[in-house]
Amino acid sequence: MADSLDVQAPLITAAGVSLQVSIGSSTMLNGHYASAASAALLFCALASAARGSEIKIAVAGPMSGSSAAFGLQMRDGAAAAVEALNASGLLPDTRVIMSVADDACDPKQAVAVANKITTERVRLVIGHFCSSSSIPASDIYAEAGIVQVSPGSTNPQLTERGLQTVFRICGRDDQQGTAAAEYIHRNHPNAKIAVLDDKSTAGKGIADVVEAQLQRFGEQVIRQSYVAGEKDYRALVSRIKQDGVRVVYIGGYHTEIGLFVRQASEAGAGLIVMANDPLMTSEFWAITSTAGNGTLFTFMPEPARNANAAGVVAGLNASNLSAEGYTLYAYAAVQAWAEAVNRTGSLNAARVATALRSRAIDTVIGPVRFDTKGDNAVPGFLVYRWRDGRVETVEQN
């Protein structure tokens, strides 16, 4: 490897991971309880090498708060990828060291996290999850010369600003919103439709796309907003019911959407509910139980069902970790970056970014091809449905 791979610095703990005393079958990780298997996996990823140099990467996302399920998916996927990378010898005489930073899906906290990361010679950031966090943090990483790959920020503005070291391995909301609107128009033509959003960057962004696409199809749309963090949606459900709405599209996060679905079911509203990608978590079903049956949402093709992911999925399952949601997208982000570093023999962000765009890279989610903006040209969006606690793919004709 080139001399530029010589990265010498102590293990990050101040803004990242701190493994503390085990409590029963769980371990406290930066104030959040994780399974013993998860903690063990992180310990493997964080163990420093006795010889050779160390390369630091960071996972930044919501490790606490209502969106913590997605941050933990990212953390576990990246940690598994780091463990595999260190065992593979792809980057000779080096050891990748991973830290974890919590932004709680708060833009101000994300900026503080990003500023902290830039002082610690981190070469790659896997994150953030919420678009409202990724977008302001991306300016800081770009200025500092750090490659950023988001597994879950779908708002188009992340990659629309010409930042050469910023990438996303998931899809975009202009793709996702179009898929949702097409499904609604095709399956529920001329139904009365309400489009809701939680006023967040991601929620409002995707809802705007769905509303615009439905209007292009000639559908009539009622638009409403709610505040993220609300618990009581009975008044909103009542208004929608009185307006004769049949289909509701919601741009937001699983906690609030789950509460809305449950309260709409309790009110006998008879609504067909469709939402965006944050419904790909079992926590949604934990909120709704059987009231969630039939709830539709869009997500990228689920890589855990692909043959090329079988080995990684088996390894995660053996450690009592789930491969759901964004876990394998975070894993693939580490793979893509490592292959680009190996190809260039350099940790220079500009060179690695050029290599990431130069040709397709085989990953656990399949081939990844980054375009000039930094978007993955491969993922589309499928429509899924919750049924009896499981996610099933909805056939589209």
FIRORO-143854 format. One record per atom (N, C-alpha, C): x, y, z; residue in one letter. Coordinates in steps of 0.05 Angstrom, whole numbers, plus 5000, padded with zeros to 4 digits. Layout:
residues N
XYZA;...
END
This chain:
residues 397
501749765000M;500050005000M;501850255000M;500650474991A;502250724989A;502750835017A;504651025019D;505351135045D;502951285057D;501051375040S;498851525051S;496951355068S;497451095069L;495850925087L;496950925115L;499151055120D;500251055147D;498751245165D;496951145181V;495251305198V;495851225227V;497051405243Q;497851335270Q;496451515289Q;494751405306A;493351565326A;492051375346A;491451475370P;490251295390P;487351245383P;486251035396L;483450955392L;481551185400L;479551235383I;477551435390I;475751345412I;475351505432T;473351445452T;471651685459T;472851925456A;471452165466A;468752215452A;468752185425A;466252235411A;465051975401A;466251755408G;465251505396G;464451305417G;465551065414V;464650835430V;466250815456V;464850755477S;466150695503S;464850435514S;466350225514L;465249975525L;465549975555L;463349935570Q;463349955598Q;462649695611Q;462049705637V;461549455652V;459049315643V;459249055639S;456948895632S;454948895655S;452348905648I;450148895668I;448348665659I;448448445673G;446848215665G;447648115638G;445548085620S;446047995593S;446448225574S;446448475584S;446748705567S;449148865575S;449949035557T;452249215562T;451449495556T;452249685574M;451549965570M;453550075549M;452450195528L;454150305507L;453250595502L;454950785513N;454251065511N;451351125520N;450651005542G;448051055554G;445750885541G;446450705523H;444350545510H;445050255515H;443050095523Y;443549815527Y;443649665501Y;445649505497A;445949335473A;446149045482A;445548865464S;445848585471S;448748515475S;449248305490A;451948215495A;453348145469A;451848015451A;452947935425A;453748185409A;451948395410S;452548635395S;455048765407S;455248775433A;457648895446A;460148745438A;459948475437A;462248315430A;463148375402A;461148405384L;461748465356L;463148735354L;462248935369L;463449195369L;466349175380L;466649015401F;469248985413F;471248885392F;470348685376C;472148575355C;472848795335C;470848965328A;471349175309A;473149385319A;473049425346L;474549645358L;477349565369L;477849305369A;480349215381A;482749315364A;484649435376S;486949545361S;489049335356S;490449375334A;492449175326A;495149225341A;496549005346A;499149035359A;501249135339A;500849075314R;502749165293R;501349305271R;502749465255G;501549605233G;500249855241G;499049995222S;497850255227S;494850215231S;493550425241E;490750425246E;489350625229E;487150545217I;485450725202I;482850765217I;482051005221K;479651065237K;477351125219K;475050995225I;472551075212I;470451115234I;468251245228A;466251295248A;463451235236A;461751145254V;458851125247V;457451345263V;455951515249A;454651735262A;451651715255A;449951715276G;447151695272G;445651685298G;443051635298P;441451645322P;441851385339P;443551395358M;443951175376M;442151205401M;440751425402S;438751465424S;436351615411S;434151625426G;431851755416G;429951575400G;427951685388S;425851525375S;426751385350S;428951475338S;430051355314S;432451175319S;432851105345A;435250945352A;435450685338A;433150565331A;433150305318A;434850315292A;434650545278F;436150565253F;439150615258F;439750765278G;442550805285G;443850545293G;442450375308L;443550125316L;443849935293L;442049945273Q;442349785249Q;444949865235Q;445350125232M;447750225219M;450250145234M;450150165260R;452450095277R;453149805274R;451149625276D;451649335275D;452649255247D;451549375226G;452449305199G;455249395194G;455949635202A;458649735198A;460649585215A;459949515240A;461749365257A;462349085245A;460248955234A;460648695222A;462448715197A;462148935182A;463848975158A;466749025166A;467149185187V;469849235197V;471248985206V;469748815221E;470848565230E;471748395206E;470048375186A;470648215162A;472948345146A;473048605145L;475148745130L;477848695143L;477948715170N;480548675184N;481448385181N;479648205179A;480447925175A;481247855147A;480348025127S;480747955099S;483548015088S;484948205101G;487548285090G;487348465066G;484948565060L;484648745036L;486448995039L;486749095063L;488449325068L;490849225084L;493049145071P;495249015085P;496549195107P;497349065128D;498849195150D;497249425162D;494649415161T;493049615173T;490749485189T;489649645208R;487449555224R;485349775224R;482949725216V;480849925216V;479549935244V;479450165255I;478350215282I;475750375279I;473550285290M;470950415286M;470050545312M;469150795310S;467850925333S;464950975326S;463351035346V;460451085342V;459751345355V;458351515341A;457551775351A;454551805349A;453351915369D;450351945371D;449552225364D;447952255343D;446852525337D;443852555345D;442652325353A;439852325362A;437952445341A;438752445315C;437252555293C;436652855298C;438552985312D;438253275317D;440353425301D;439653615284P;441553755267P;443853885283P;443154015305K;445154155321K;447153955333K;446153735343Q;447853525354Q;449553395332Q;448353375308A;449853265285A;452253435277A;451853695278V;454053885272V;456253865293V;455453845318A;457453805340A;458953545336A;457553335329V;458853075324V;460753095301V;459953225279A;461653255256A;464153415262A;463853635277N;466153795284N;468153625301N;467053465319K;468753295336K;470253095319K;468852965301I;470052765284I;472352875268I;472053115258T;474153235241T;476753275256T;476753275282T;479253315298T;480653055303T;479552825294E;480552565303E;481652395280E;482252515258R;483452375235R;481852145225R;479252165227V;477351965216V;477451995185V;477451765172R;477651765142R;475051705129R;473151595143L;470551525132L;468351565153L;466151685145V;463851705163V;461551545149V;460551345163I;458151205154I;455851345168I;454351505154G;452251665166G;451751925151G;450052075161H;448352025184H;445851885173H;443751855190F;441351725181F;439251925172F;438452105190C;436452305184C;437652515165C;436152585144S;437152775124S;437753045137S;436153115157S;436553375171S;439153385186S;440353145192S;442953135204S;445153105183S;444652945163S;446752895142S;447453145127S;445453305120I;445953535103I;447753745116I;447253835140P;449154025152P;451853905159P;451853655167A;454353515174A;456053485149A;454853445126S;456353385101S;458153615093S;457353865099D;459054095092D;461554085109D;461353995134I;463653985152I;465553765143I;464553535136Y;466253315127Y;467553375100Y;466153505082A;467253575056A;469553765059A;469253965077E;471354165081E;473854035094E;473353835111A;475553705125A;476853485108A;475753415085G;476853205069G;476352925080G;473852875088I;472952615099I;470752505081I;471052265072V;469052135056V;466652075074V;464252145065Q;461752085079Q;459951915061Q;458951695072V;457151525057V;454651485075V;452451585067S;449951545083S;448451295075S;447851125094P;446150885087P;443150945085P;442251185096G;439451215098G;438351495093G;439951695087S;438951965082S;437951985054S;435352005050T;434151985023T;433452255011T;433652475026N;433052735015N;434952814992N;434052884969P;435852934946P;437953144952P;437453344969Q;439253564973Q;442053474984Q;442153234995L;444753135006L;446853124983L;446053044960T;447953004938T;447553204915T;445853404919E;445353594898E;447053854900E;448953854918R;450454104923R;453354094913R;453953884898G;456653874886G;458953804905G;458353674927L;460453594946L;461653334937L;464153334930Q;465353104916Q;465952864934Q;465952904960T;466552684979T;464152584993T;461752664985V;459252594997V;457752394980V;456952164992F;455551954977F;453151854993F;451351724979R;449251574993R;448951304979R;448651094995I;448450824983I;445650734982I;443750884994C;440950834992C;439850984968C;437150974964G;435951124942G;435251404951G;433851544932R;433051824936R;430051844938R;429152064951D;426252104954D;424852174928D;426252284908D;424852324883D;424252054869D;425851854875Q;425251584865Q;423151454882Q;423451474909Q;421651354928Q;418851464926Q;418651734924G;416051864923G;414551794897G;416051774875T;414851704850T;413651414851T;415251224863A;414350954866A;411750944882A;411651094904A;409251094921A;406851214907A;407251434893A;405051564879A;403951394857A;405751264842E;404851084821E;403250854832E;404150744855Y;402650524867Y;399850614875Y;399650844888I;397050944897I;395250994873I;396251124852H;394651194829H;393750944814H;395450744813R;394850504798R;392750334813R;392950324839N;391250144855N;388850274868N;388950544870H;386650684883H;386050934867H;385450904841P;384851144825P;382251284834P;382451544834N;380151714841N;379251684870N;380851554887A;380251554915A;380951824928A;379651894949K;380352134963K;382952084979K;384952254975I;387652204986I;388452435004I;389652365026A;390952565044A;393952505045A;395552705043V;398452685045V;399352835070V;400552695089L;401452805115L;404452815116L;405552995132D;408352995137D;408853105165D;411253035176D;411953115203D;413553365205D;413753515183K;415253775181K;418253745182K;419253495183S;422153455183S;423153475154S;425853495151T;427053515124T;426253265108T;426453035120A;425852785105A;422852755101A;421352795122G;418452755120G;417052945101G;417653195103K;416453395085K;417453355057K;420053285054G;421153255028G;419853035012G;419452795025I;418252575010I;415252625006I;413952755025A;411052815022A;410653014999A;412453204996D;412253394973D;412353254947D;414153054945V;414452904920V;411952744914V;410852604934V;408452444930V;406152624922V;405752844936E;403553024929E;403753124900E;406153214892A;406553314865A;406053104844A;406952864849Q;406552644830Q;403652574828Q;402252554850L;399352494850L;397852704835L;398552954838Q;397153174824Q;397653154794Q;400053074786R;400653034758R;398852814746R;398252624763F;396452404754F;393452494754F;392952734763G;390252834764G;388752764789G;390152664810E;388852594835E;388452854852E;386352854868Q;385953074886Q;387052994913Q;388653184925V;390153124949V;389553334971V;389053234995I;388853405018I;391453395033I;392653625039R;395353625052R;395053715081R;396353565099Q;396353625128Q;399153575139Q;399753705161S;402353665175S;401753615204S;403653485217Y;403653445246Y;406453485256Y;406753505282V;409353555294V;410553295304V;413053245295A;414352995304A;414452995334A;413952765345G;413852735374G;411152735386G;409052805370E;406352795381E;405552515387E;403752485407K;402852225415K;399852175408K;398352395406D;395452375403D;394652475375D;393652285358Y;392952355331Y;389952325327Y;388352305349R;385552255346R;384052485332R;384852735337A;383552965324A;384252965294A;386652905287L;387452885259L;386052665245L;385852435258V;384352205246V;381452275242V;380252415262S;377452495260S;376952685236S;378752875231R;378453065209R;378652915182R;380552735181I;380952575156I;378552405151I;377552275172K;375152105169K;372752265160K;372352505171Q;370052675163Q;370352775135Q;372752805125D;373252895097D;372852665077D;372252425087G;371852205068G;374352105055G;376652135068V;379152045058V;379251735059V;380251625037R;380551335036R;383451245038R;385251395026V;388151335026V;389751555040V;391551485058V;393251675071V;396151605066V;397651795055Y;400551755053Y;401851925074Y;403851815089I;405151955110I;408151955106I;409352195106G;412252215105G;413252285133G;414652095145G;415552135172G;417151905183G;416851845208Y;418451635221Y;416451435235Y;417551195240H;415850975247H;414251015273H;415351155292T;413951185318T;411351335315T;411451565302E;409051725299E;407051595279E;408151475258I;406451335238I;405051105252I;406550955268G;405350735283G;403050815301G;403451035315L;401351145332L;398851225316L;399351365294F;397151445276F;395651205266F;397050995257V;395750755247V;394050625269V;395150595293R;393750465314R;391250625322R;391550895324Q;389251055332Q;387151075310Q;387951055285A;386051055263A;384450795263A;385750575270S;384450315272S;382450315295S;383250435317E;381450445341E;378950615335E;379250815317A;377050995309A;375350875287A;376150645277G;374650525255G;374650685230G;376950825224A;377051005201A;377150865175A;377950605175G;378050455150G;379950565129G;382250665138L;384150795120L;386250595109L;387050645084I;389350505073I;391750695077I;393650605092V;395950775100V;398450685085V;399850875074M;402350825061M;404451025071M;406950945074A;408951115085A;411651065071A;413751195082N;416351175070N;418150975084N;420650965078D;422550755085D;422950705115D;422550905133P;422950845162P;421050635174P;419150535159L;417450325169L;418850045167L;421250035156M;422649785155M;424149735181M;422549705202T;423549625229T;421449485244T;422149285259S;420149135275S;418949305297S;420149535303E;419049705323E;416349815314E;415949845288F;413249935278F;411149735287F;411649485283W;409649275291W;409349265321W;411449325336A;411149325365A;409249545374A;409149765359I;407349985366I;404449915357I;404149805333T;401449765322T;400149505328T;401749295331S;400749015332S;398948975307S;396748835311T;395048755287T;393848995273T;393749225286A;392749465273A;394549545249A;397049455250G;398849515228G;398549335203G;396849135205N;396448955182N;395549115158N;396849075135G;396149205110G;397549475106G;398949575126T;400349835123T;402549805102T;402549975082L;404349975059L;406650165064L;408950095052F;411250285053F;413150215031F;414850405025T;416950365004T;419650335017T;421250165005F;424050115014F;425550014991F;428250024992M;429949914971M;429649614971M;430549484949P;430549184950P;431949084974P;430748904989E;431748805014E;434048615010E;436548685015P;438848515009P;439048265025P;437748255048A;437948015065A;436747775051A;435047825031R;433847605016R;435447514992R;437647644987N;439347574964N;441447364972N;442047194952A;443946984957A;446747094964A;447547314952N;450247424957N;450547534985N;448347565000A;448447665027A;448247435048A;447847195038A;447246965056A;449346935078A;451846945071G;453946895091G;453947115113G;453647365104V;453647585123V;451147565141V;448847505129V;446447485145V;446647265165V;447847035157A;448246815176A;450046885199A;452147035193G;453947125214G;452547315233G;450947505223L;449447685241L;447547525258L;446047345245N;444147185260N;445447015282N;447846915276A;449246755296A;450046915320A;450347175316S;450947355338S;448447485350S;446147375343N;443547485352N;443147765344N;444047835320L;443648105308L;441948075284L;440448285278S;438548275256S;439948405231S;439148305208A;440048425183A;437948595170A;435948675186E;433748825175E;434549115168E;432849245152G;433149525147G;435749615135G;437149785149Y;439549915138Y;442149775146Y;441949545160T;444249405169T;446149335146T;445149215125L;446849135103L;447649365085L;446149585086Y;446949815071Y;449349945084Y;449449945111A;451850045125A;454249865120A;453749605120Y;455849405114Y;456949465086Y;455249505066A;456049555039A;457649815036A;456850015052A;458350265051A;461250235059A;461750075080V;464550015088V;465949865066V;464549665054Q;465749505032Q;466649685009Q;464849855000A;465350024977A;467750204983A;467850335006W;470050505013W;472650355014W;472650115026A;475149955029A;476149875002A;474449804983E;475249724956E;476449964942E;475350204946A;476450444934A;479150514945A;479550484971V;482150524984V;484150324973V;483350074971N;485149874961N;485949924932N;484050024916R;484550074888R;486450304884R;486250514901T;487950744897T;490550734913T;490650554934G;492950544952G;493250804968G;490950934972S;491051194985S;488651245003S;488951405024L;486751485041L;485851775034L;487151895014N;486352165006N;483452164997N;481852335009A;478952335004A;478252384975A;479652564962A;479052624934A;479652384917A;481852244922R;482552014906R;480551784911R;479851744936V;477951534943V;475251594930V;474451844931A;471851924919A;471851874889A;474051934876T;474251884847T;474051584841T;475351424858A;475251134854A;472451024859A;471051134878L;468251054884L;466451094859L;467051314844R;465451374821R;466351234796R;468651114796S;469951024771S;468650774759S;467750594776R;466550344766R;464950214788R;463250014780A;461649874799A;463349714819A;462349694844I;463749554865I;461749334875I;462749094876D;461048874887D;460848894917D;458448894928T;458048914956T;455848714965T;455348704990V;453348525001V;450548584991V;450048834982I;447348904972I;447348884941I;449548774930G;449748754901G;451648974890G;451849004864P;453649204852P;452749484860P;454649644869V;454149924876V;455550104855V;454050274842R;455250454822R;454550744830R;456450894838F;455951174846F;456151354821F;454251524818D;454251714795D;455851964802D;455852154784T;457452394789T;456552554813T;454052534821K;453052674844K;453852534870K;454352274869G;454852114893G;452551934900G;450551914883D;448251744888D;448851464877D;447851264890N;448050984881N;446050954858N;446950894834A;445250884811A;443550634810A;444150444828V;442750184826V;440150164840V;439950244866P;437450174881P;435050324870P;432950164866G;430250284862G;428750254887G;426150284886F;424450244909F;422150054903F;421649874922L;419449684920L;417249764940L;414949654937V;412749694956V;412549444973V;412549495000Y;412349275019Y;409849315035Y;409049105050R;406649115067R;407248965093R;406249075115W;406348935141W;404048735142W;404648485150R;402648285152R;403448095175R;401848095197D;402247915219D;405147915229D;406248155232G;408848195244G;411148145225G;410548105200R;412648055180R;412248245156R;414448295142V;414348465119V;414248295094V;412348355076E;412148205051E;412248405028E;413348315006T;413548474982T;410848474968T;409948714959V;407348734945V;407948714915V;406548534902E;406848504873E;405748754859E;407248854840Q;406349084824Q;406148994795Q;403849034783N;403448964755N;403349204738N;
END
